[in-house]
Amino acid sequence: MTEITSKLSTALADRYKIEHRVDVSLSMRRLMGLAAIPLIASLCLGCSSAAEDPDRSSTMTILADHSDKTINRYQTKFLLWLPLASGPEWADEFEARRRLAESWEHSPDYRTWTYHLRDDVRWHDGVPVTAHDVAFSLDLFGHPDVLFAAGGGLASLIDSMSVPDDHTLTLALTMPAYLGGMGWTVYFPRHLLQDLDPADFYEWDFWTRPVGNGPYRFVRHVPKTVLELESNPDFYAGEPAIKRVLVKFSSANPVIELTSGTVDVASNIGPTAVYRFRADPRFVVYHRYDWSELQLIYWNQRHPLFAEAAVRLALSHAIDRRGIAQAMDLPDEMPLIGGLSNQVLGDHPYTRRGWDQGPAYDPATAKRLLDQAGWIDSDGDGIRERDGREARFALLARRGRYPAAEALALLIQDQLQRVGVSTEIRSMAGGLARDAIRSGDFDAAISWLVDQDPLDVLEEWFGEPLPFGYYDAEAAHLLEAIGAEPDPNAQDTLYSRINEIFRRDMPVTFLFPGLENNASHRRIQGFHPNLFLHFAEELWIEEGNH
């Protein structure tokens, strides 16, 4: 048991009046209002177990949210439909795997993109897939009655489209942009949908009897219960090894569904389920890091303690992020980040262009920097002072995300106390906390960036003086340059300079990326952690993995 883990268990027990145990995971579950979930497989009377299915040796069952009555959203859509490309593959350089598109190129100004499609892909009714289908889908996604989440943002960038031939699509954009393979957007059959009313898009019968072009094709649909798919023998990359897929719609807890054997795979499971599955050798948890939901600490520079960059750097050195990740049972490989980056070229820690890790945990350096800044514990009470003011502040913990902000705040409180800085935790619901941060009504705040790409963040931070007192003219100038520069390599250079300014000024301390957890029974093999169900045709079953 590490010291930081013991501290967390003690702090949670003291703060939330829970029984003190050395099992920090139990304390964490109680903090989040989640009781420990027992083994239920032996208690599930009358459950329909996948083990009783005579086709189990060739069947994969996937749990889907009961509110999503079709699979036209999220990762399960890749069972039926193909994007132009998928990726990036998180290799040393950006490289998307070709899917519908065999190749693509762009004009020097990045405002015209041309895609060359495969000629061996067919819709499941036998009709060839063409560039007309892609153009139709993009036009549909941008329709006012649709604005389909998977492609609406892309559609808004398109000024015009042309289809020179059945396997070539050219997009003219309203502004320079790097599109790459557009890997999250899938496309639908024009010949089946072109006469339907877009106003009824989300109610089309097509979603419950879908016709796709991917590795699996529709068999049957039982409303709010199950969608059955079978392997596509005509799939361009070869028929998948797993012959049958069931998408089960349920509101049941994924722990119950997986441990009872009714499903094999569950996406986007909660933290409590992660604890449970890690302890069960029958299952594997796959982690996908979400770079649009970075967690960080804002330092309000209008507060006397945070007015100097050296102090903000000192506090960053005082925070043991790796120890916090371990104490909160986050993945051992959870990347540490120290800045923003171009999402095209550097949005993953395992690329050469990835983020640096930021200030290393170094309490000795933290103490030295605080001493040099004049914050000294002159009376020996454990709290530093300067000019008659104690080193105290309120730390706002914005609730509603994982990792749990309140538990994170408790750990940070303990670590800052060790270098002579006192912290009072102020827990606040997500919307209220966001308003407080935007108005500058806080000392320091644990929050996150939600669904924002780096350029949006920089516009928010550097476009004008922030409510928490930060502004840098050079960064604002670099922001304008990035907005006008479509070349991702040139953007990468500009981001590197902005991150140098971040390291110098430390207006925020980066903590962790967002975390999406997916779980699977070990009998299902071949998952890529970051792509999960994107390439279902590459999965296979090994019944010996129990």
Disulfide bonds with the S-S distance in Angstrom:
Cys44-Cys47 1.13
